[in-house]
Amino acid sequence: MSDLNIHEIIISDDDVQNFKRLDQCLSHHLPNISRTHLKDIFKKGLIYCNNSLKLELKKLPPVGTCIHIEVPPPPDLKAKPEKIPLEILFEDQHLIVINKQAGLVVHPAPGNYSGTLVSALLYHFQEIKDTGNIERPGIVHRLDKGTTGTMVIAKSPEAFEGLEIGRAHV
């Protein structure tokens, strides 16, 4: 039995009136899948039709074309500890304040499953593993990959909750 989630979409008159591109049409029919993810699935040959028509993401096929989309299960985004150096500016029993270097992704996401700040934090501070979101333990805010800056990380569920409440009032 396959782990793929299979969808079938038949191009309709409405699709032809509303969309010029296949990726836009598929994104409309499958709103829980990003266009970037659809593009990746397409590149893997998991978007196809049973006739001899060659599909293109930038071109909508004719009305009646049956499109099959095989969506693989999402990858495990749970971070694993990695020995990555951190510049720690402050630490106590509740918080860690670090200077995040440019080029470091904050948490695992498609395309960046390892080498993240969360992986480094889990290596240096095992106690944060149950703090906040399981995929982003201790993280209450983030900085873009290319940005250097100060980040505050919660070391306990209580600190996480306090930072979350404070963030909601900003």
Backbone as a chain_set.jsonl record, in Angstrom:
{"seq": "MSDLNIHEIIISDDDVQNFKRLDQCLSHHLPNISRTHLKDIFKKGLIYCNNSLKLELKKLPPVGTCIHIEVPPPPDLKAKPEKIPLEILFEDQHLIVINKQAGLVVHPAPGNYSGTLVSALLYHFQEIKDTGNIERPGIVHRLDKGTTGTMVIAKSPEAFEGLEIGRAHV", "coords": {"N": [[0.844, -1.186, 0.0], [0.531, 2.226, -0.804], [2.012, 5.261, 0.456], [1.25, 7.558, -0.684], [-0.911, 10.324, -1.242], [-3.532, 10.491, -3.303], [-4.91, 12.536, -5.796], [-7.479, 13.51, -8.063], [-8.2, 15.567, -10.728], [-10.411, 17.036, -12.933], [-10.191, 19.067, -15.667], [-12.229, 21.833, -16.011], [-14.79, 23.878, -17.652], [-15.043, 26.191, -16.093], [-12.498, 26.252, -14.907], [-10.911, 26.828, -17.161], [-11.852, 29.358, -17.76], [-11.074, 30.789, -15.508], [-8.337, 30.398, -15.002], [-5.023, 30.592, -16.33], [-2.843, 29.049, -16.147], [-1.632, 25.755, -15.312], [-0.499, 25.29, -12.761], [-1.691, 27.31, -11.187], [-4.372, 26.57, -11.33], [-4.319, 23.991, -10.142], [-3.45, 24.71, -7.59], [-5.66, 26.127, -6.736], [-7.595, 24.077, -6.602], [-6.391, 22.416, -4.768], [-5.965, 23.658, -2.044], [-4.457, 23.296, 0.285], [-1.922, 22.697, -0.419], [1.058, 24.148, -1.257], [2.046, 26.261, -4.041], [4.728, 26.036, -4.581], [5.333, 23.526, -3.502], [3.685, 21.99, -5.144], [5.04, 22.391, -7.553], [7.443, 21.048, -7.014], [6.436, 18.438, -6.731], [5.514, 18.072, -9.327], [7.964, 18.147, -10.757], [8.998, 15.735, -9.926], [7.55, 13.999, -11.374], [5.034, 13.317, -10.505], [2.669, 14.483, -11.129], [0.409, 14.085, -13.572], [-1.269, 13.071, -16.645], [-3.416, 10.513, -17.976], [-3.546, 10.23, -20.731], [-1.709, 10.864, -23.794], [-0.949, 13.47, -23.548], [1.366, 15.981, -22.873], [2.022, 17.529, -19.923], [2.331, 20.927, -18.791], [3.338, 23.218, -16.343], [2.974, 25.924, -16.755], [0.96, 26.166, -18.546], [-2.447, 25.723, -19.17], [-4.181, 22.711, -19.559], [-6.586, 21.374, -21.998], [-10.226, 21.524, -21.579], [-11.747, 18.845, -19.871], [-9.51, 17.302, -19.564], [-7.997, 14.915, -17.539], [-6.342, 15.133, -14.62], [-3.858, 13.675, -12.633], [-2.647, 13.697, -9.379], [-0.133, 12.852, -7.28], [0.512, 13.015, -4.036], [3.181, 12.983, -1.932], [3.7, 11.819, 1.475], [4.106, 14.265, 4.085], [7.411, 15.335, 5.044], [9.228, 14.366, 8.011], [9.397, 16.88, 10.244], [10.523, 17.209, 12.66], [13.031, 18.459, 14.609], [16.435, 17.47, 15.055], [19.047, 17.088, 17.437], [22.041, 18.911, 16.792], [25.506, 19.537, 16.603], [26.142, 22.605, 16.513], [27.728, 25.664, 16.601], [26.848, 28.302, 18.885], [26.281, 31.771, 19.509], [25.989, 32.855, 22.502], [24.372, 35.294, 24.294], [23.115, 35.796, 26.679], [21.962, 33.913, 29.454], [19.696, 32.318, 31.633], [17.733, 30.55, 34.104], [15.313, 30.601, 32.785], [15.439, 31.77, 30.215], [17.152, 32.016, 27.038], [19.341, 34.044, 25.299], [20.408, 34.735, 22.16], [22.761, 35.538, 19.545], [21.822, 35.329, 16.433], [23.362, 34.093, 13.614], [23.748, 35.215, 10.203], [22.506, 33.254, 7.518], [21.758, 31.024, 8.917], [19.055, 28.971, 9.313], [16.07, 29.242, 11.178], [14.185, 27.212, 12.06], [13.343, 23.761, 11.236], [12.11, 23.223, 7.953], [10.485, 22.706, 4.763], [13.053, 21.945, 2.534], [15.02, 22.742, 4.274], [15.961, 20.81, 6.463], [17.852, 20.181, 8.304], [20.669, 21.46, 10.187], [19.787, 23.739, 11.504], [18.844, 26.512, 13.689], [17.203, 25.555, 15.746], [18.031, 22.876, 15.851], [20.636, 23.256, 16.79], [20.067, 24.448, 19.275], [18.75, 22.317, 20.572], [20.87, 20.572, 20.866], [22.624, 21.964, 22.584], [20.963, 22.702, 24.714], [19.165, 20.584, 26.025], [16.913, 20.584, 27.627], [14.935, 22.18, 26.485], [13.379, 20.728, 24.759], [10.67, 20.037, 25.175], [9.342, 22.429, 25.198], [6.991, 24.647, 24.187], [6.108, 24.576, 20.713], [6.442, 21.396, 19.25], [7.891, 21.09, 16.898], [9.347, 23.382, 16.832], [10.844, 23.921, 19.29], [10.983, 26.103, 22.068], [11.097, 28.396, 20.51], [9.818, 31.551, 19.948], [9.737, 33.608, 18.225], [11.085, 34.53, 15.015], [13.893, 34.986, 12.818], [14.706, 35.893, 9.493], [16.513, 33.722, 7.268], [18.771, 35.007, 6.101], [19.311, 37.02, 7.893], [21.022, 38.594, 10.549], [20.827, 38.727, 14.059], [19.449, 39.427, 17.358], [17.93, 36.922, 19.289], [15.376, 35.678, 21.418], [14.939, 32.874, 23.392], [12.799, 30.514, 24.841], [13.26, 28.596, 27.795], [11.621, 27.068, 29.308], [8.26, 25.776, 29.657], [6.677, 27.679, 30.993], [8.064, 30.093, 30.649], [7.93, 30.215, 27.892], [5.165, 30.507, 27.485], [4.776, 33.003, 28.753], [6.338, 34.669, 27.079], [4.947, 34.346, 24.679], [2.456, 35.472, 25.338], [3.293, 38.097, 25.836], [4.224, 38.755, 23.266], [1.846, 38.771, 21.865], [0.715, 41.122, 22.656], [2.12, 43.126, 21.5]], "CA": [[0.0, 0.0, 0.0], [1.324, 3.436, -0.975], [1.81, 6.368, 1.388], [0.868, 8.726, -1.47], [-2.282, 10.813, -1.21], [-3.797, 10.675, -4.727], [-6.019, 13.41, -6.165], [-7.812, 13.529, -9.488], [-8.894, 16.808, -11.074], [-10.779, 17.119, -14.347], [-10.224, 20.473, -16.06], [-13.596, 22.222, -16.362], [-14.968, 25.173, -18.316], [-14.727, 27.219, -15.092], [-11.041, 26.319, -14.777], [-10.379, 27.498, -18.348], [-12.217, 30.776, -17.663], [-10.451, 31.43, -14.344], [-6.899, 30.168, -14.866], [-4.231, 30.474, -17.556], [-1.752, 28.11, -15.884], [-1.982, 24.546, -14.579], [-0.141, 25.412, -11.345], [-2.715, 28.135, -10.531], [-5.582, 25.745, -11.254], [-4.111, 22.953, -9.128], [-3.385, 25.384, -6.299], [-7.048, 26.438, -6.386], [-8.275, 22.827, -6.249], [-5.69, 21.796, -3.634], [-5.495, 24.842, -1.302], [-3.543, 22.954, 1.381], [-0.61, 22.403, -0.988], [1.604, 25.379, -1.837], [2.461, 26.16, -5.439], [6.113, 25.561, -4.572], [5.279, 22.076, -3.29], [3.141, 21.425, -6.379], [6.123, 22.41, -8.539], [8.339, 19.946, -6.656], [5.74, 17.196, -7.068], [5.518, 18.005, -10.792], [9.323, 17.797, -11.178], [9.207, 14.319, -9.615], [6.703, 13.194, -12.259], [3.865, 12.851, -9.758], [1.484, 15.14, -11.68], [0.361, 13.567, -14.935], [-2.577, 12.636, -17.137], [-3.283, 9.17, -18.535], [-3.396, 10.218, -22.183], [-0.352, 11.196, -24.235], [-0.734, 14.906, -23.401], [2.481, 16.38, -22.01], [1.591, 18.648, -19.089], [3.249, 22.009, -18.455], [2.763, 24.008, -15.253], [2.672, 27.28, -17.221], [-0.088, 26.108, -19.565], [-3.605, 24.95, -18.741], [-4.624, 21.772, -20.59], [-7.973, 21.589, -22.423], [-11.367, 21.035, -20.803], [-11.917, 17.397, -19.89], [-8.254, 16.612, -19.237], [-7.983, 14.36, -16.179], [-5.011, 15.298, -14.022], [-3.607, 12.881, -11.432], [-1.626, 14.29, -8.52], [0.268, 11.955, -6.203], [1.172, 13.853, -3.031], [3.868, 12.17, -0.928], [3.48, 12.272, 2.851], [5.049, 15.319, 4.467], [8.595, 14.838, 5.757], [9.289, 14.586, 9.457], [10.049, 18.167, 10.481], [11.021, 17.276, 14.03], [14.466, 18.739, 14.614], [17.312, 16.576, 15.789], [20.19, 17.844, 17.945], [23.253, 18.976, 15.978], [26.557, 20.345, 17.228], [26.319, 23.844, 15.765], [28.092, 26.694, 17.596], [25.918, 29.405, 19.126], [26.793, 32.933, 20.237], [25.043, 33.066, 23.602], [24.548, 36.62, 24.889], [22.571, 35.758, 28.038], [21.23, 32.69, 29.798], [19.338, 32.033, 33.013], [16.91, 29.333, 34.154], [14.101, 30.784, 31.998], [15.654, 32.274, 28.86], [18.441, 32.047, 26.35], [19.381, 35.111, 24.305], [21.515, 34.432, 21.26], [22.944, 36.33, 18.335], [21.688, 34.413, 15.304], [24.173, 34.504, 12.477], [23.145, 35.143, 8.875], [22.683, 31.959, 6.869], [21.213, 29.973, 9.767], [17.598, 28.883, 9.312], [15.646, 29.117, 12.573], [13.584, 25.916, 12.369], [13.198, 22.901, 10.061], [11.023, 23.492, 7.016], [10.849, 22.1, 3.483], [14.297, 22.437, 1.963], [15.978, 22.971, 5.366], [15.58, 19.867, 7.501], [18.921, 20.075, 9.295], [21.526, 22.641, 10.236], [18.967, 24.875, 11.927], [19.018, 27.016, 15.045], [16.536, 24.626, 16.664], [18.923, 21.722, 16.012], [21.726, 23.698, 17.666], [19.515, 24.625, 20.622], [18.497, 20.992, 21.15], [22.169, 19.999, 21.226], [23.201, 22.695, 23.719], [19.976, 22.876, 25.786], [18.213, 19.49, 25.868], [15.693, 20.845, 28.408], [13.905, 22.923, 25.738], [12.687, 19.851, 23.806], [9.224, 20.014, 25.436], [8.91, 23.805, 25.408], [6.302, 25.216, 23.021], [5.807, 23.733, 19.571], [7.378, 20.267, 19.149], [8.746, 21.277, 15.728], [10.147, 24.597, 17.051], [10.893, 24.093, 20.744], [11.573, 27.316, 22.627], [11.078, 29.514, 19.567], [8.605, 32.377, 19.983], [9.824, 34.518, 17.078], [12.158, 34.064, 14.15], [14.528, 35.926, 11.907], [14.943, 35.274, 8.198], [17.785, 33.026, 7.107], [19.852, 35.926, 5.794], [19.361, 38.098, 8.881], [21.727, 38.433, 11.816], [20.15, 39.5, 15.085], [19.22, 38.856, 18.674], [16.714, 36.136, 19.475], [15.088, 35.206, 22.769], [14.41, 31.505, 23.36], [12.267, 30.077, 26.135], [13.812, 27.332, 28.281], [10.587, 26.331, 30.036], [6.906, 26.066, 29.169], [6.188, 28.91, 31.617], [8.715, 31.209, 29.956], [7.374, 30.234, 26.537], [3.82, 31.09, 27.578], [4.927, 34.427, 29.054], [6.813, 35.353, 25.877], [3.846, 34.304, 23.705], [1.479, 36.472, 25.767], [3.915, 39.397, 25.577], [4.269, 38.971, 21.823], [0.468, 39.049, 21.393], [0.348, 42.493, 23.04], [3.003, 44.089, 20.824]], "C": [[0.886, 1.245, 0.0], [1.0, 4.463, 0.102], [1.374, 7.629, 0.661], [-0.606, 9.05, -1.278], [-2.605, 11.192, -2.66], [-5.048, 11.51, -4.946], [-6.24, 13.307, -7.662], [-8.629, 14.79, -9.748], [-9.172, 16.771, -12.568], [-10.947, 18.595, -14.685], [-11.62, 20.808, -16.6], [-13.613, 23.531, -17.144], [-14.622, 26.313, -17.355], [-13.213, 27.378, -14.923], [-10.437, 27.108, -15.935], [-10.691, 28.996, -18.302], [-11.427, 31.501, -16.573], [-8.933, 31.325, -14.262], [-6.235, 30.06, -16.236], [-3.17, 29.383, -17.409], [-2.242, 26.914, -15.07], [-1.651, 24.687, -13.098], [-1.151, 26.257, -10.571], [-3.994, 27.325, -10.322], [-5.454, 24.687, -10.159], [-4.08, 23.547, -7.728], [-4.791, 25.743, -5.808], [-7.776, 25.174, -5.901], [-7.666, 22.14, -5.027], [-5.103, 22.897, -2.747], [-4.526, 24.538, -0.16], [-2.139, 22.618, 0.897], [-0.101, 23.677, -1.657], [1.987, 25.157, -3.297], [3.905, 25.671, -5.54], [6.149, 24.043, -4.407], [4.711, 21.389, -4.53], [4.217, 21.358, -7.466], [7.107, 21.269, -8.274], [7.724, 18.597, -7.018], [5.744, 16.99, -8.58], [6.885, 17.554, -11.311], [9.627, 16.324, -10.934], [8.335, 13.409, -10.475], [5.436, 12.683, -11.593], [2.588, 13.602, -10.128], [1.467, 14.768, -13.161], [-1.081, 13.339, -15.365], [-2.36, 11.32, -17.88], [-3.179, 9.145, -20.054], [-1.982, 10.68, -22.553], [-0.032, 12.686, -24.097], [0.414, 15.175, -22.431], [2.046, 17.632, -21.243], [2.721, 19.651, -18.889], [2.577, 22.837, -17.366], [2.327, 25.391, -15.723], [1.551, 27.314, -18.25], [-1.233, 25.222, -19.078], [-4.024, 23.997, -19.864], [-6.102, 21.985, -20.928], [-9.006, 21.014, -21.45], [-11.469, 19.523, -20.973], [-10.656, 16.617, -19.573], [-8.296, 16.174, -17.775], [-6.543, 14.38, -15.666], [-4.935, 14.446, -12.752], [-2.457, 13.523, -10.672], [-1.363, 13.313, -7.38], [1.085, 12.771, -5.201], [1.832, 12.944, -1.992], [3.571, 12.673, 0.476], [4.499, 13.339, 3.215], [6.246, 14.725, 5.206], [8.483, 15.113, 7.251], [10.072, 15.872, 9.705], [10.586, 18.293, 11.907], [12.548, 17.402, 14.004], [15.217, 17.716, 15.459], [18.53, 17.38, 16.242], [21.395, 17.767, 16.996], [24.241, 19.914, 16.654], [26.885, 21.524, 16.314], [26.652, 24.919, 16.792], [27.049, 27.803, 17.672], [26.647, 30.544, 19.838], [25.743, 33.293, 21.286], [25.365, 34.402, 24.271], [24.1, 36.651, 26.348], [21.885, 34.42, 28.23], [20.932, 32.693, 31.283], [18.432, 30.806, 32.999], [15.663, 29.412, 33.273], [14.344, 31.059, 30.515], [17.063, 32.039, 28.352], [18.331, 33.201, 25.354], [20.619, 34.843, 23.456], [21.612, 35.487, 20.161], [22.912, 35.329, 17.18], [22.502, 34.944, 14.138], [23.393, 34.391, 11.173], [23.447, 33.771, 8.271], [22.121, 30.799, 7.667], [19.69, 30.046, 9.743], [17.154, 28.617, 10.742], [15.086, 27.734, 12.889], [13.448, 25.081, 11.098], [11.951, 23.271, 9.257], [11.423, 22.842, 5.695], [12.079, 22.772, 2.873], [15.384, 22.677, 2.999], [15.6, 22.075, 6.551], [16.639, 19.723, 8.589], [19.742, 21.362, 9.259], [20.791, 23.893, 10.66], [19.32, 25.327, 13.344], [18.375, 26.061, 16.049], [17.404, 23.39, 16.897], [20.081, 22.06, 16.95], [21.238, 23.846, 19.106], [19.27, 23.286, 21.309], [19.8, 20.303, 21.566], [22.695, 20.644, 22.509], [22.275, 22.77, 24.933], [18.877, 21.818, 25.659], [16.883, 19.76, 26.578], [14.616, 21.586, 27.622], [13.042, 22.019, 24.858], [11.172, 19.809, 23.994], [8.649, 21.405, 25.662], [8.285, 24.363, 24.139], [6.009, 24.171, 21.961], [6.867, 22.641, 19.431], [8.34, 20.419, 17.966], [9.675, 22.485, 15.881], [10.284, 24.863, 18.54], [11.629, 25.363, 21.164], [11.448, 28.551, 21.759], [9.752, 30.262, 19.661], [8.609, 33.434, 18.89], [10.956, 34.001, 16.206], [12.753, 35.238, 13.384], [14.758, 35.19, 10.592], [16.346, 34.686, 8.134], [18.949, 33.998, 6.91], [20.069, 37.03, 6.815], [20.159, 37.691, 10.113], [20.969, 39.262, 12.852], [19.951, 38.722, 16.365], [17.891, 38.117, 18.704], [16.612, 35.693, 20.929], [14.426, 33.847, 22.65], [13.967, 31.135, 24.769], [12.882, 28.733, 26.516], [12.769, 26.483, 29.001], [9.222, 26.656, 29.443], [6.347, 27.369, 29.74], [6.781, 30.143, 30.93], [8.158, 31.343, 28.539], [6.005, 30.912, 26.544], [3.897, 32.591, 27.853], [5.393, 35.22, 27.838], [5.725, 35.4, 24.803], [2.807, 35.353, 24.052], [2.029, 37.872, 25.495], [3.942, 39.732, 24.107], [2.904, 39.342, 21.282], [0.074, 40.485, 21.678], [1.224, 43.551, 22.355], [2.301, 44.659, 19.628]], "O": [[1.878, 1.304, 0.726], [-0.125, 4.534, 0.598], [1.149, 8.661, 1.293], [-1.441, 8.152, -1.166], [-2.007, 12.127, -3.192], [-6.102, 11.243, -4.37], [-5.311, 13.05, -8.428], [-9.625, 15.047, -9.072], [-8.276, 16.507, -13.37], [-11.751, 19.292, -14.065], [-12.12, 20.158, -17.518], [-12.591, 24.203, -17.282], [-13.982, 27.287, -17.752], [-12.708, 28.495, -14.81], [-9.563, 27.951, -15.732], [-9.886, 29.811, -18.753], [-11.143, 32.692, -16.699], [-8.303, 32.085, -13.527], [-6.808, 29.51, -17.177], [-2.661, 28.858, -18.399], [-3.149, 27.039, -14.247], [-2.435, 24.253, -12.253], [-1.441, 25.954, -9.414], [-4.616, 27.393, -9.262], [-6.363, 24.508, -9.349], [-4.619, 22.963, -6.788], [-5.076, 25.673, -4.612], [-8.49, 25.214, -4.899], [-8.341, 21.378, -4.335], [-3.885, 23.062, -2.695], [-3.84, 25.443, 0.315], [-1.263, 22.291, 1.698], [-0.77, 24.223, -2.535], [2.22, 24.03, -3.733], [4.258, 24.967, -6.486], [6.907, 23.358, -5.092], [5.193, 20.328, -4.928], [4.293, 20.38, -8.21], [7.551, 20.601, -9.208], [8.406, 17.719, -7.546], [5.952, 15.876, -9.061], [6.97, 16.694, -12.187], [10.426, 15.727, -11.656], [8.374, 12.188, -10.326], [4.829, 11.722, -12.065], [1.542, 13.388, -9.515], [2.391, 15.095, -13.906], [-2.0, 13.405, -14.549], [-1.259, 11.043, -18.356], [-2.761, 8.134, -20.619], [-1.149, 10.864, -21.665], [1.051, 13.118, -24.492], [0.431, 14.661, -21.313], [1.742, 18.664, -21.842], [3.896, 19.289, -18.825], [1.383, 23.127, -17.452], [1.405, 25.973, -15.151], [1.224, 28.379, -18.772], [-1.007, 24.1, -18.626], [-4.203, 24.43, -21.002], [-6.797, 22.706, -20.212], [-8.706, 20.15, -20.626], [-11.3, 18.993, -22.071], [-10.713, 15.41, -19.338], [-8.595, 16.972, -16.886], [-5.658, 13.726, -16.216], [-5.829, 14.489, -11.907], [-1.422, 13.852, -11.252], [-2.266, 12.989, -6.608], [2.215, 13.168, -5.488], [1.149, 12.226, -1.262], [3.222, 13.841, 0.65], [5.624, 13.324, 2.716], [6.11, 13.726, 5.913], [7.733, 15.988, 7.684], [11.265, 15.945, 9.411], [11.049, 19.361, 12.309], [13.249, 16.557, 13.448], [14.696, 17.179, 16.436], [18.996, 18.258, 15.515], [21.721, 16.703, 16.47], [23.863, 20.948, 17.204], [27.775, 21.452, 15.467], [25.921, 25.071, 17.771], [26.45, 28.191, 16.669], [27.524, 30.305, 20.669], [24.744, 33.948, 20.989], [26.478, 34.618, 24.752], [24.624, 37.421, 27.153], [21.304, 33.862, 27.299], [21.792, 33.025, 32.099], [18.367, 30.097, 31.995], [15.018, 28.391, 33.036], [13.562, 30.639, 29.662], [18.017, 31.887, 29.115], [17.331, 33.315, 24.646], [21.732, 34.738, 23.971], [20.663, 36.224, 19.895], [23.862, 34.574, 16.977], [22.352, 36.095, 13.729], [22.485, 33.569, 11.054], [24.518, 33.206, 8.494], [22.017, 29.69, 7.142], [19.106, 31.066, 10.11], [17.798, 27.844, 11.45], [15.473, 27.136, 13.893], [13.439, 25.632, 9.998], [10.896, 23.585, 9.809], [12.581, 22.463, 5.524], [12.134, 23.992, 2.721], [16.555, 22.804, 2.642], [14.994, 22.534, 7.519], [16.358, 19.204, 9.669], [19.532, 22.23, 8.412], [21.133, 24.993, 10.225], [20.0, 24.622, 14.09], [18.957, 25.791, 17.099], [17.501, 22.908, 18.026], [20.459, 21.252, 17.798], [21.913, 23.421, 20.043], [19.551, 23.138, 22.499], [19.812, 19.53, 22.524], [23.157, 19.948, 23.413], [22.75, 22.888, 26.062], [17.768, 22.134, 25.227], [15.847, 19.228, 26.179], [13.467, 21.615, 28.064], [12.069, 22.489, 24.268], [10.455, 19.561, 23.025], [7.579, 21.544, 26.256], [8.968, 24.534, 23.129], [5.7, 23.022, 22.275], [8.062, 22.93, 19.486], [9.471, 19.935, 18.019], [10.665, 22.607, 15.159], [9.88, 25.925, 19.013], [12.728, 25.658, 20.694], [11.677, 29.66, 22.242], [8.688, 29.673, 19.475], [7.592, 34.086, 18.653], [11.708, 33.121, 16.625], [12.181, 36.326, 13.322], [14.983, 33.979, 10.593], [17.247, 35.108, 8.86], [20.01, 33.814, 7.508], [20.927, 37.891, 6.619], [19.995, 36.594, 10.646], [20.522, 40.371, 12.558], [20.243, 37.529, 16.448], [16.872, 38.608, 18.218], [17.609, 35.379, 21.578], [13.465, 33.68, 21.898], [14.659, 31.405, 25.75], [13.012, 27.842, 25.677], [13.008, 25.307, 29.273], [9.05, 27.693, 28.802], [5.624, 28.086, 29.049], [6.074, 31.115, 30.666], [7.943, 32.452, 28.051], [5.723, 31.778, 25.716], [3.159, 33.368, 27.247], [4.901, 36.32, 27.591], [5.603, 36.398, 24.092], [2.32, 36.055, 23.166], [1.314, 38.733, 24.984], [3.705, 40.88, 23.732], [2.801, 40.136, 20.347], [-0.812, 41.022, 21.013], [1.073, 44.745, 22.617], [2.868, 45.49, 18.918]]}, "num_chains": 1, "name": "protein.A"}
